[in-house]
Amino acid sequence: MPSATGGGRAAPVQAESRLSPARSSGVQVPATHYAGDYLNLPRAITYWYQARSVRDCGPGRVLEVGIGMGMTAWILRRWGISVRTIDLDPSLAPSVAGDLRALPLADGSFDTILIAEVLEHLPFEQFGECLAELHRVCRRHVVVTLPCPLAGMHIGVNLPLLEPLFVAVGLRQWTRPRFDGQHYWELDRRGYPKRRIRRAFREAGFEVTKEFRPGLSLYNYFFILKKR
């Protein structure tokens, strides 16, 4: 995977990481996890929604937390947007290697931060701590996506001269999540309703300006946050 260096000057990096050595480990999957069939059609569609959501924020300088296979950063750069990346796993070649719970970045370094399918990889007890770091580093917006699986189907309408319209309909999976080696929790599973997540966003100093499920996704849910 090419280095995610982005364009322009790097964000200020603190001289020493504020993360203790005991918390500096925790990579859940190897870099090879993102090869081969990892890029399926649902993921490709989700990457486009992530990139568009960032662009709609009037992004300025963008940070992506948790780069995965690097597809969203690639799309944003094709659109002429400056993107820096950070990931716990240095083998993914992020711009900066570091932990979300103690980002080695200066206050207000980025106008918009994208954090897609990352927060569920940490115990929910650390959710507020992570949001505090995102609030500290962002200047304006944070785009958050979380897994929110439905058992259902897509409905599409295609009319001449108009953008196709898609809707995802189904039933939420109302079971209590169990750690599967990657996810500690998921949105709308038992114990993690949307109202609880919205409250955590507000308590961290964010306003939820928009939330939605992409019409072609039975898995992802998006929150667009504005820093107060």
FIDRENDREN-101130 format. One record per residue (C-alpha): residue number from 1; x, y, z. Coordinates in nm, 4 decimals, decimal comma. Layout:
N
{marvex NUM; {X; Y; Z}}
...
//
This chain:
228
{marvex 1; {0,0000; 0,0000; 0,0000}}
{marvex 2; {0,1447; 0,3428; -0,0913}}
{marvex 3; {0,2300; 0,5830; 0,1853}}
{marvex 4; {-0,0614; 0,8077; 0,2816}}
{marvex 5; {0,1387; 1,1285; 0,2795}}
{marvex 6; {-0,1257; 1,3648; 0,1468}}
{marvex 7; {-0,0555; 1,7062; 0,0085}}
{marvex 8; {0,0876; 2,0040; 0,1834}}
{marvex 9; {0,2501; 2,0420; 0,5230}}
{marvex 10; {0,2075; 1,7815; 0,7923}}
{marvex 11; {0,0060; 1,8657; 1,1000}}
{marvex 12; {0,2134; 1,9597; 1,4049}}
{marvex 13; {0,3162; 1,6466; 1,5911}}
{marvex 14; {0,3993; 1,6477; 1,9573}}
{marvex 15; {0,7568; 1,5613; 2,0465}}
{marvex 16; {0,6479; 1,2622; 2,2528}}
{marvex 17; {0,3324; 1,0550; 2,2336}}
{marvex 18; {0,1078; 1,0963; 2,5377}}
{marvex 19; {0,0184; 0,7275; 2,5172}}
{marvex 20; {0,1781; 0,5001; 2,7744}}
{marvex 21; {0,3693; 0,1958; 2,6451}}
{marvex 22; {0,1102; -0,0342; 2,8011}}
{marvex 23; {-0,1551; 0,1099; 2,5699}}
{marvex 24; {0,0546; 0,1400; 2,2554}}
{marvex 25; {-0,0264; -0,2154; 2,1365}}
{marvex 26; {-0,3603; -0,3538; 2,0278}}
{marvex 27; {-0,3510; -0,3930; 1,6477}}
{marvex 28; {-0,6355; -0,6379; 1,5832}}
{marvex 29; {-0,5657; -0,7483; 1,2248}}
{marvex 30; {-0,2532; -0,7649; 1,0049}}
{marvex 31; {-0,2112; -0,5387; 0,7024}}
{marvex 32; {-0,2931; -0,8355; 0,4769}}
{marvex 33; {-0,6486; -0,8251; 0,6172}}
{marvex 34; {-0,7218; -0,5424; 0,3716}}
{marvex 35; {-0,6050; -0,7339; 0,0628}}
{marvex 36; {-0,7951; -0,9601; -0,1741}}
{marvex 37; {-1,1709; -0,9788; -0,1300}}
{marvex 38; {-1,1826; -0,7205; 0,1503}}
{marvex 39; {-1,2851; -0,4628; -0,1108}}
{marvex 40; {-1,6338; -0,5843; -0,1920}}
{marvex 41; {-1,9195; -0,3864; -0,3449}}
{marvex 42; {-2,0820; -0,2734; -0,0152}}
{marvex 43; {-1,7469; -0,1421; 0,1125}}
{marvex 44; {-1,6716; 0,0375; -0,2140}}
{marvex 45; {-2,0073; 0,2147; -0,1930}}
{marvex 46; {-1,9478; 0,3064; 0,1715}}
{marvex 47; {-1,6080; 0,4600; 0,0887}}
{marvex 48; {-1,7779; 0,6901; -0,1614}}
{marvex 49; {-2,0324; 0,8016; 0,1007}}
{marvex 50; {-1,7505; 0,8671; 0,3465}}
{marvex 51; {-1,5605; 1,0807; 0,0962}}
{marvex 52; {-1,8705; 1,2734; -0,0079}}
{marvex 53; {-1,9632; 1,3440; 0,3551}}
{marvex 54; {-1,6174; 1,4861; 0,4184}}
{marvex 55; {-1,6334; 1,6970; 0,1032}}
{marvex 56; {-1,9761; 1,8319; 0,1998}}
{marvex 57; {-1,8264; 1,9639; 0,5249}}
{marvex 58; {-1,6163; 2,2118; 0,3236}}
{marvex 59; {-1,3243; 2,0064; 0,4400}}
{marvex 60; {-1,0107; 2,2252; 0,4391}}
{marvex 61; {-0,7387; 2,0120; 0,5978}}
{marvex 62; {-0,8614; 1,6566; 0,6578}}
{marvex 63; {-0,7463; 1,3845; 0,8946}}
{marvex 64; {-0,8575; 1,0243; 0,8506}}
{marvex 65; {-0,8323; 0,8170; 1,1674}}
{marvex 66; {-0,7973; 0,4467; 1,0878}}
{marvex 67; {-0,7034; 0,4174; 0,7216}}
{marvex 68; {-0,7899; 0,0548; 0,6460}}
{marvex 69; {-0,7042; -0,0077; 0,2812}}
{marvex 70; {-0,6705; 0,3652; 0,2054}}
{marvex 71; {-0,9570; 0,3900; -0,0429}}
{marvex 72; {-1,1374; 0,6896; 0,1112}}
{marvex 73; {-0,8169; 0,8944; 0,1299}}
{marvex 74; {-0,7493; 0,8032; -0,2332}}
{marvex 75; {-1,0932; 0,9283; -0,3418}}
{marvex 76; {-1,0534; 1,2544; -0,1490}}
{marvex 77; {-0,7122; 1,3202; -0,3022}}
{marvex 78; {-0,8566; 1,2570; -0,6488}}
{marvex 79; {-1,1014; 1,5350; -0,5643}}
{marvex 80; {-0,8119; 1,7663; -0,4779}}
{marvex 81; {-0,8533; 1,7524; -0,0992}}
{marvex 82; {-0,5490; 1,7481; 0,1303}}
{marvex 83; {-0,5630; 1,4419; 0,3556}}
{marvex 84; {-0,3367; 1,3227; 0,6346}}
{marvex 85; {-0,3868; 0,9841; 0,7994}}
{marvex 86; {-0,3206; 0,8275; 1,1375}}
{marvex 87; {-0,3376; 0,4630; 1,2357}}
{marvex 88; {-0,2268; 0,2460; 1,5234}}
{marvex 89; {-0,0570; 0,0078; 1,2785}}
{marvex 90; {0,2578; 0,1595; 1,1215}}
{marvex 91; {0,2686; -0,1204; 0,8621}}
{marvex 92; {-0,0277; 0,0480; 0,6892}}
{marvex 93; {0,2009; 0,3466; 0,6189}}
{marvex 94; {-0,0110; 0,6238; 0,7713}}
{marvex 95; {0,1146; 0,9823; 0,7744}}
{marvex 96; {0,1459; 0,9469; 1,1536}}
{marvex 97; {0,1396; 0,6289; 1,3628}}
{marvex 98; {-0,0532; 0,6816; 1,6835}}
{marvex 99; {-0,3414; 0,5875; 1,9083}}
{marvex 100; {-0,6840; 0,7482; 1,8930}}
{marvex 101; {-0,6973; 0,7693; 2,2716}}
{marvex 102; {-0,3979; 1,0038; 2,2767}}
{marvex 103; {-0,3569; 1,1541; 1,9303}}
{marvex 104; {-0,0010; 1,2848; 1,8826}}
{marvex 105; {-0,1354; 1,5961; 1,7090}}
{marvex 106; {-0,1699; 1,9586; 1,8097}}
{marvex 107; {-0,5001; 2,1167; 1,9145}}
{marvex 108; {-0,7167; 2,2289; 1,6219}}
{marvex 109; {-0,4823; 2,0737; 1,3641}}
{marvex 110; {-0,7546; 1,9743; 1,1169}}
{marvex 111; {-1,0738; 2,1293; 0,9853}}
{marvex 112; {-1,2485; 1,7945; 0,9338}}
{marvex 113; {-1,1777; 1,4522; 1,0799}}
{marvex 114; {-1,3112; 1,1277; 0,9360}}
{marvex 115; {-1,3317; 0,8300; 1,1695}}
{marvex 116; {-1,5064; 0,5442; 0,9923}}
{marvex 117; {-1,5691; 0,2024; 1,1483}}
{marvex 118; {-1,3075; 0,2591; 1,4196}}
{marvex 119; {-1,4728; 0,3443; 1,7521}}
{marvex 120; {-1,6395; 0,0055; 1,7877}}
{marvex 121; {-1,2936; -0,1533; 1,7952}}
{marvex 122; {-1,2399; -0,0092; 2,1440}}
{marvex 123; {-1,4391; -0,0863; 2,4595}}
{marvex 124; {-1,7329; 0,1516; 2,4975}}
{marvex 125; {-1,5896; 0,2643; 2,8322}}
{marvex 126; {-1,3267; 0,4498; 2,6254}}
{marvex 127; {-1,5803; 0,6148; 2,3919}}
{marvex 128; {-1,5847; 0,9465; 2,5789}}
{marvex 129; {-1,2052; 0,9536; 2,5969}}
{marvex 130; {-1,1846; 0,9069; 2,2194}}
{marvex 131; {-1,4437; 1,1771; 2,1526}}
{marvex 132; {-1,2501; 1,4187; 2,3744}}
{marvex 133; {-0,9407; 1,3657; 2,1603}}
{marvex 134; {-1,1363; 1,4171; 1,8382}}
{marvex 135; {-1,2853; 1,7374; 1,9826}}
{marvex 136; {-0,9390; 1,8620; 2,0780}}
{marvex 137; {-0,7789; 1,8018; 1,7374}}
{marvex 138; {-1,0654; 1,9056; 1,5092}}
{marvex 139; {-1,1433; 2,2642; 1,4186}}
{marvex 140; {-1,4928; 2,2300; 1,2730}}
{marvex 141; {-1,6363; 1,8888; 1,1842}}
{marvex 142; {-1,6056; 1,5187; 1,2570}}
{marvex 143; {-1,7610; 1,2539; 1,0316}}
{marvex 144; {-1,8295; 0,9351; 1,2281}}
{marvex 145; {-1,9518; 0,6077; 1,0838}}
{marvex 146; {-2,0458; 0,3082; 1,2965}}
{marvex 147; {-2,1635; -0,0427; 1,2175}}
{marvex 148; {-2,5408; -0,0621; 1,2516}}
{marvex 149; {-2,6429; -0,3874; 1,0834}}
{marvex 150; {-2,9907; -0,4505; 0,9507}}
{marvex 151; {-3,1434; -0,7739; 0,8289}}
{marvex 152; {-3,3255; -0,6408; 0,5247}}
{marvex 153; {-3,3039; -0,5293; 0,1639}}
{marvex 154; {-3,2489; -0,2308; -0,0652}}
{marvex 155; {-3,5226; -0,0594; -0,2641}}
{marvex 156; {-3,4167; 0,1504; -0,5629}}
{marvex 157; {-3,5954; 0,3966; -0,7903}}
{marvex 158; {-3,4363; 0,5138; -1,1136}}
{marvex 159; {-3,6078; 0,7954; -1,3065}}
{marvex 160; {-3,4837; 0,9772; -1,6189}}
{marvex 161; {-3,2717; 1,2915; -1,5533}}
{marvex 162; {-3,2651; 1,2326; -1,1774}}
{marvex 163; {-3,0152; 1,0709; -0,9456}}
{marvex 164; {-3,1152; 0,7152; -0,8548}}
{marvex 165; {-3,2789; 0,6911; -0,5146}}
{marvex 166; {-3,2043; 0,3983; -0,2853}}
{marvex 167; {-3,3504; 0,3109; 0,0529}}
{marvex 168; {-3,2373; 0,0415; 0,2948}}
{marvex 169; {-3,5191; -0,1221; 0,4869}}
{marvex 170; {-3,5024; -0,3962; 0,7431}}
{marvex 171; {-3,4979; -0,4997; 1,1057}}
{marvex 172; {-3,2193; -0,4100; 1,3445}}
{marvex 173; {-3,0301; -0,6930; 1,5068}}
{marvex 174; {-3,1508; -0,6497; 1,8650}}
{marvex 175; {-2,8950; -0,8737; 2,0304}}
{marvex 176; {-2,6338; -0,7941; 2,2912}}
{marvex 177; {-2,2913; -0,7613; 2,1250}}
{marvex 178; {-2,0063; -0,9893; 2,2216}}
{marvex 179; {-1,6432; -0,9130; 2,1461}}
{marvex 180; {-1,5502; -1,1084; 1,8324}}
{marvex 181; {-1,1824; -1,0185; 1,8225}}
{marvex 182; {-1,2576; -0,6842; 1,6558}}
{marvex 183; {-1,5880; -0,5243; 1,7590}}
{marvex 184; {-1,6710; -0,4606; 2,1230}}
{marvex 185; {-2,0077; -0,2995; 2,0446}}
{marvex 186; {-2,2263; -0,1882; 1,7539}}
{marvex 187; {-2,4868; 0,0833; 1,7093}}
{marvex 188; {-2,8468; -0,0191; 1,7844}}
{marvex 189; {-2,7435; -0,3494; 1,9341}}
{marvex 190; {-2,8906; -0,4044; 2,2793}}
{marvex 191; {-2,7431; -0,1517; 2,5205}}
{marvex 192; {-2,6191; 0,0868; 2,2496}}
{marvex 193; {-2,9210; 0,2742; 2,1093}}
{marvex 194; {-2,8718; 0,5857; 1,8988}}
{marvex 195; {-2,9930; 0,8109; 2,1813}}
{marvex 196; {-2,7039; 0,6939; 2,3992}}
{marvex 197; {-2,4521; 0,7737; 2,1254}}
{marvex 198; {-2,6084; 1,1145; 2,0558}}
{marvex 199; {-2,5879; 1,1981; 2,4263}}
{marvex 200; {-2,2192; 1,1052; 2,4315}}
{marvex 201; {-2,1565; 1,3316; 2,1327}}
{marvex 202; {-2,3277; 1,6234; 2,3077}}
{marvex 203; {-2,1388; 1,5647; 2,6317}}
{marvex 204; {-1,8111; 1,5700; 2,4353}}
{marvex 205; {-1,8906; 1,9151; 2,2936}}
{marvex 206; {-2,0385; 1,8253; 1,9552}}
{marvex 207; {-2,3663; 1,9060; 1,7836}}
{marvex 208; {-2,5127; 1,6379; 1,5567}}
{marvex 209; {-2,5968; 1,8305; 1,2397}}
{marvex 210; {-2,6926; 1,5293; 1,0286}}
{marvex 211; {-2,7282; 1,1560; 1,0601}}
{marvex 212; {-2,8262; 0,9017; 0,7985}}
{marvex 213; {-2,7981; 0,5492; 0,6702}}
{marvex 214; {-2,6661; 0,5351; 0,3123}}
{marvex 215; {-2,9382; 0,4061; 0,0855}}
{marvex 216; {-2,7220; 0,1207; -0,0368}}
{marvex 217; {-2,5981; 0,0123; 0,3045}}
{marvex 218; {-2,7482; -0,2416; 0,5403}}
{marvex 219; {-2,4477; -0,2086; 0,7654}}
{marvex 220; {-2,3304; 0,1526; 0,8187}}
{marvex 221; {-2,4736; 0,4598; 0,9906}}
{marvex 222; {-2,3292; 0,8105; 0,9610}}
{marvex 223; {-2,3148; 1,1028; 1,2060}}
{marvex 224; {-2,1959; 1,4474; 1,0972}}
{marvex 225; {-2,0743; 1,6395; 1,4012}}
{marvex 226; {-1,9989; 2,0087; 1,4424}}
{marvex 227; {-1,7636; 2,1252; 1,7155}}
{marvex 228; {-1,9241; 2,3604; 1,9648}}
//
